[in-house]
Amino acid sequence: MLRVTAADRLRHGAEHGHVAVALAATVTDQPRSLARQILATMDGLELQWLRDPDTTGLVREWDTASQVLFGPPGA
């Protein structure tokens, strides 16, 4: 249910001119799919971090994963 809510918020925000959401609309025309990918990626990274926080840099890993999902900054 959370992924549907996130996708709906992306769509609603883009329709109403919210800057962050409008930016997300430039990434994909499939917000539900993007919402699933973001949540799945964060869930996996968080699980790895919870299991071994000394060797998993959550922020560093998210920075890398977000570049795969959204492209490099400024691209």
OpenMM code with the backbone's topology and positions (N, CA, C; nanometers):
from openmm import Vec3, app, unit

residues = "MET LEU ARG VAL THR ALA ALA ASP ARG LEU ARG HIS GLY ALA GLU HIS GLY HIS VAL ALA VAL ALA LEU ALA ALA THR VAL THR ASP GLN PRO ARG SER LEU ALA ARG GLN ILE LEU ALA THR MET ASP GLY LEU GLU LEU GLN TRP LEU ARG ASP PRO ASP THR THR GLY LEU VAL ARG GLU TRP ASP THR ALA SER GLN VAL LEU PHE GLY PRO PRO GLY ALA".split()
positions = [
    Vec3(0.0814, -0.1189, 0.0000),
    Vec3(0.0000, 0.0000, 0.0000),
    Vec3(0.0858, 0.1253, 0.0000),
    Vec3(0.2020, 0.1195, 0.0661),
    Vec3(0.2898, 0.2354, 0.0724),
    Vec3(0.3382, 0.2764, -0.0664),
    Vec3(0.3722, 0.1790, -0.1521),
    Vec3(0.4218, 0.2150, -0.2850),
    Vec3(0.3147, 0.2821, -0.3683),
    Vec3(0.1886, 0.2421, -0.3535),
    Vec3(0.0798, 0.3080, -0.4266),
    Vec3(0.0656, 0.4509, -0.3775),
    Vec3(0.0733, 0.4702, -0.2485),
    Vec3(0.0637, 0.6041, -0.1922),
    Vec3(0.1766, 0.6920, -0.2436),
    Vec3(0.2988, 0.6405, -0.2462),
    Vec3(0.4123, 0.7187, -0.2958),
    Vec3(0.3932, 0.7545, -0.4425),
    Vec3(0.3491, 0.6596, -0.5230),
    Vec3(0.3260, 0.6868, -0.6645),
    Vec3(0.2149, 0.7890, -0.6832),
    Vec3(0.1085, 0.7751, -0.6064),
    Vec3(-0.0022, 0.8706, -0.6159),
    Vec3(0.0431, 1.0107, -0.5768),
    Vec3(0.1282, 1.0193, -0.4758),
    Vec3(0.1787, 1.1504, -0.4339),
    Vec3(0.2674, 1.2110, -0.5411),
    Vec3(0.3501, 1.1284, -0.6046),
    Vec3(0.4322, 1.1785, -0.7146),
    Vec3(0.3449, 1.2365, -0.8253),
    Vec3(0.2444, 1.1611, -0.8633),
    Vec3(0.1556, 1.2045, -0.9715),
    Vec3(0.0788, 1.3307, -0.9313),
    Vec3(0.0216, 1.3314, -0.8116),
    Vec3(-0.0562, 1.4452, -0.7646),
    Vec3(0.0318, 1.5704, -0.7572),
    Vec3(0.1515, 1.5560, -0.7043),
    Vec3(0.2419, 1.6695, -0.6933),
    Vec3(0.2823, 1.7245, -0.8287),
    Vec3(0.3083, 1.6356, -0.9236),
    Vec3(0.3456, 1.6805, -1.0576),
    Vec3(0.2312, 1.7573, -1.1228),
    Vec3(0.1100, 1.7112, -1.1007),
    Vec3(-0.0064, 1.7781, -1.1584),
    Vec3(-0.0300, 1.9151, -1.0965),
    Vec3(0.0171, 1.9336, -0.9728),
    Vec3(-0.0065, 2.0600, -0.9032),
    Vec3(0.1194, 2.1458, -0.8916),
    Vec3(0.2222, 2.1118, -0.9679),
    Vec3(0.3388, 2.1972, -0.9793),
    Vec3(0.4379, 2.1962, -0.8649),
    Vec3(0.4361, 2.0954, -0.7809),
    Vec3(0.5352, 2.0879, -0.6736),
    Vec3(0.6722, 2.0579, -0.7345),
    Vec3(0.7720, 2.1309, -0.6948),
    Vec3(0.9027, 2.1240, -0.7590),
    Vec3(0.9648, 1.9854, -0.7503),
    Vec3(0.9733, 1.9271, -0.6314),
    Vec3(1.0381, 1.7966, -0.6165),
    Vec3(0.9652, 1.6898, -0.6966),
    Vec3(0.8353, 1.6965, -0.6956),
    Vec3(0.7573, 1.5959, -0.7669),
    Vec3(0.7643, 1.6193, -0.9169),
    Vec3(0.7671, 1.7427, -0.9578),
    Vec3(0.7820, 1.7720, -1.1003),
    Vec3(0.9161, 1.7181, -1.1499),
    Vec3(1.0183, 1.7273, -1.0657),
    Vec3(1.1482, 1.6717, -1.1008),
    Vec3(1.1382, 1.5206, -1.1187),
    Vec3(1.0663, 1.4527, -1.0289),
    Vec3(1.0493, 1.3078, -1.0404),
    Vec3(0.9790, 1.2717, -1.1705),
    Vec3(0.8897, 1.3566, -1.2150),
    Vec3(0.8179, 1.3300, -1.3399),
    Vec3(0.9116, 1.3337, -1.4597),
    Vec3(1.0254, 1.4021, -1.4468),
    Vec3(1.1215, 1.4039, -1.5571),
    Vec3(1.2011, 1.2745, -1.5633),
    Vec3(1.1957, 1.1965, -1.4565),
    Vec3(1.2708, 1.0715, -1.4506),
    Vec3(1.1952, 0.9585, -1.5190),
    Vec3(1.0639, 0.9545, -1.5011),
    Vec3(0.9868, 0.8409, -1.5520),
    Vec3(0.8429, 0.8798, -1.5799),
    Vec3(0.7837, 0.8066, -1.6708),
    Vec3(0.6399, 0.8217, -1.6931),
    Vec3(0.5643, 0.7073, -1.6251),
    Vec3(0.6359, 0.6292, -1.5435),
    Vec3(0.5770, 0.5171, -1.4707),
    Vec3(0.6052, 0.5336, -1.3213),
    Vec3(0.5340, 0.6257, -1.2543),
    Vec3(0.5640, 0.6525, -1.1132),
    Vec3(0.5409, 0.5331, -1.0212),
    Vec3(0.4471, 0.4462, -1.0526),
    Vec3(0.4257, 0.3278, -0.9672),
    Vec3(0.5473, 0.2364, -0.9703),
    Vec3(0.6031, 0.2174, -1.0870),
    Vec3(0.7224, 0.1349, -1.1003),
    Vec3(0.8402, 0.1992, -1.0274),
    Vec3(0.8564, 0.3299, -1.0432),
    Vec3(0.9636, 0.4001, -0.9745),
    Vec3(0.9462, 0.3899, -0.8231),
    Vec3(0.8231, 0.4032, -0.7742),
    Vec3(0.7970, 0.3913, -0.6310),
    Vec3(0.8372, 0.2527, -0.5803),
    Vec3(0.8033, 0.1483, -0.6547),
    Vec3(0.8421, 0.0120, -0.6145),
    Vec3(0.9932, -0.0026, -0.6099),
    Vec3(1.0611, 0.0502, -0.7098),
    Vec3(1.2066, 0.0379, -0.7162),
    Vec3(1.2742, 0.1129, -0.6014),
    Vec3(1.2258, 0.2320, -0.5710),
    Vec3(1.2836, 0.3096, -0.4614),
    Vec3(1.2640, 0.2380, -0.3291),
    Vec3(1.1420, 0.1934, -0.3033),
    Vec3(1.1139, 0.1253, -0.1760),
    Vec3(1.1910, -0.0059, -0.1641),
    Vec3(1.1987, -0.0814, -0.2716),
    Vec3(1.2726, -0.2080, -0.2685),
    Vec3(1.4210, -0.1835, -0.2437),
    Vec3(1.4747, -0.0828, -0.3080),
    Vec3(1.6162, -0.0506, -0.2894),
    Vec3(1.6433, -0.0071, -0.1463),
    Vec3(1.5620, 0.0832, -0.0949),
    Vec3(1.5824, 0.1295, 0.0427),
    Vec3(1.5630, 0.0159, 0.1430),
    Vec3(1.4624, -0.0685, 0.1220),
    Vec3(1.4415, -0.1828, 0.2127),
    Vec3(1.5655, -0.2716, 0.2164),
    Vec3(1.6172, -0.3037, 0.0989),
    Vec3(1.7354, -0.3899, 0.0923),
    Vec3(1.8566, -0.3267, 0.1577),
    Vec3(1.8795, -0.1997, 0.1305),
    Vec3(1.9935, -0.1311, 0.1912),
    Vec3(1.9793, -0.1221, 0.3424),
    Vec3(1.8587, -0.0934, 0.3882),
    Vec3(1.8366, -0.0844, 0.5331),
    Vec3(1.8587, -0.2187, 0.6011),
    Vec3(1.8127, -0.3271, 0.5385),
    Vec3(1.8344, -0.4605, 0.5968),
    Vec3(1.9830, -0.4913, 0.6073),
    Vec3(2.0583, -0.4599, 0.5020),
    Vec3(2.2026, -0.4846, 0.5068),
    Vec3(2.2688, -0.4013, 0.6157),
    Vec3(2.2273, -0.2767, 0.6295),
    Vec3(2.2830, -0.1881, 0.7310),
    Vec3(2.2477, -0.2373, 0.8719),
    Vec3(2.1233, -0.2811, 0.8907),
    Vec3(2.0829, -0.3314, 1.0222),
    Vec3(2.1600, -0.4570, 1.0609),
    Vec3(2.1889, -0.5412, 0.9634),
    Vec3(2.2618, -0.6656, 0.9915),
    Vec3(2.4091, -0.6401, 1.0202),
    Vec3(2.4664, -0.5396, 0.9553),
    Vec3(2.6091, -0.5143, 0.9729),
    Vec3(2.6400, -0.3662, 0.9516),
    Vec3(2.6040, -0.2829, 1.0489),
    Vec3(2.6219, -0.1383, 1.0329),
    Vec3(2.7677, -0.0942, 1.0242),
    Vec3(2.8602, -0.1774, 1.0723),
    Vec3(3.0013, -0.1395, 1.0691),
    Vec3(3.0617, -0.1471, 0.9288),
    Vec3(3.0025, -0.2296, 0.8421),
    Vec3(3.0588, -0.2433, 0.7075),
    Vec3(2.9669, -0.1913, 0.5979),
    Vec3(2.8486, -0.1472, 0.6341),
    Vec3(2.7542, -0.0959, 0.5348),
    Vec3(2.7299, 0.0520, 0.5618),
    Vec3(2.7726, 0.1349, 0.4696),
    Vec3(2.7470, 0.2784, 0.4802),
    Vec3(2.6144, 0.3090, 0.4134),
    Vec3(2.5098, 0.3213, 0.4925),
    Vec3(2.3754, 0.3383, 0.4376),
    Vec3(2.3655, 0.4595, 0.3458),
    Vec3(2.4166, 0.5724, 0.3887),
    Vec3(2.4076, 0.6935, 0.3070),
    Vec3(2.4907, 0.6785, 0.1798),
    Vec3(2.6116, 0.6264, 0.1932),
    Vec3(2.6977, 0.6052, 0.0767),
    Vec3(2.6308, 0.5105, -0.0242),
    Vec3(2.5746, 0.4013, 0.0261),
    Vec3(2.5084, 0.3052, -0.0621),
    Vec3(2.3861, 0.3666, -0.1288),
    Vec3(2.3089, 0.4483, -0.0536),
    Vec3(2.1922, 0.5131, -0.1132),
    Vec3(2.2353, 0.6111, -0.2211),
    Vec3(2.3435, 0.6859, -0.1983),
    Vec3(2.3930, 0.7786, -0.2999),
    Vec3(2.4242, 0.7046, -0.4293),
    Vec3(2.4880, 0.5892, -0.4171),
    Vec3(2.5220, 0.5092, -0.5353),
    Vec3(2.3960, 0.4554, -0.6028),
    Vec3(2.3052, 0.4003, -0.5235),
    Vec3(2.1818, 0.3423, -0.5788),
    Vec3(2.0947, 0.4497, -0.6433),
    Vec3(2.0888, 0.5676, -0.5836),
    Vec3(2.0044, 0.6726, -0.6393),
    Vec3(2.0567, 0.7195, -0.7748),
    Vec3(2.1874, 0.7113, -0.7948),
    Vec3(2.2415, 0.7469, -0.9255),
    Vec3(2.1992, 0.6465, -1.0318),
    Vec3(2.1856, 0.5203, -0.9917),
    Vec3(2.1375, 0.4185, -1.0858),
    Vec3(1.9909, 0.4444, -1.1185),
    Vec3(1.9112, 0.4767, -1.0155),
    Vec3(1.7682, 0.5002, -1.0356),
    Vec3(1.7388, 0.6311, -1.1099),
    Vec3(1.8095, 0.7379, -1.0741),
    Vec3(1.7766, 0.8709, -1.1245),
    Vec3(1.8784, 0.9300, -1.2194),
    Vec3(1.9948, 0.8662, -1.2314),
    Vec3(2.1029, 0.9222, -1.3107),
    Vec3(2.1933, 1.0053, -1.2223),
    Vec3(2.3136, 1.0331, -1.2694),
    Vec3(2.4068, 1.1116, -1.1890),
    Vec3(2.3574, 1.2547, -1.1693),
    Vec3(2.4004, 1.3190, -1.0607),
    Vec3(2.3593, 1.4574, -1.0370),
    Vec3(2.3981, 1.5472, -1.1547),
    Vec3(2.3072, 1.6326, -1.1922),
    Vec3(2.3324, 1.7252, -1.3008),
    Vec3(2.3185, 1.6673, -1.4406),
    Vec3(2.2792, 1.5393, -1.4479),
    Vec3(2.2667, 1.4759, -1.5806),
    Vec3(2.1341, 1.5107, -1.6457),
] * unit.nanometer
topology = app.Topology()
chain = topology.addChain("A")
for resn in residues:
    res = topology.addResidue(resn, chain)
    for name in ("N", "CA", "C"):
        topology.addAtom(name, app.Element.getBySymbol(name[0]), res)
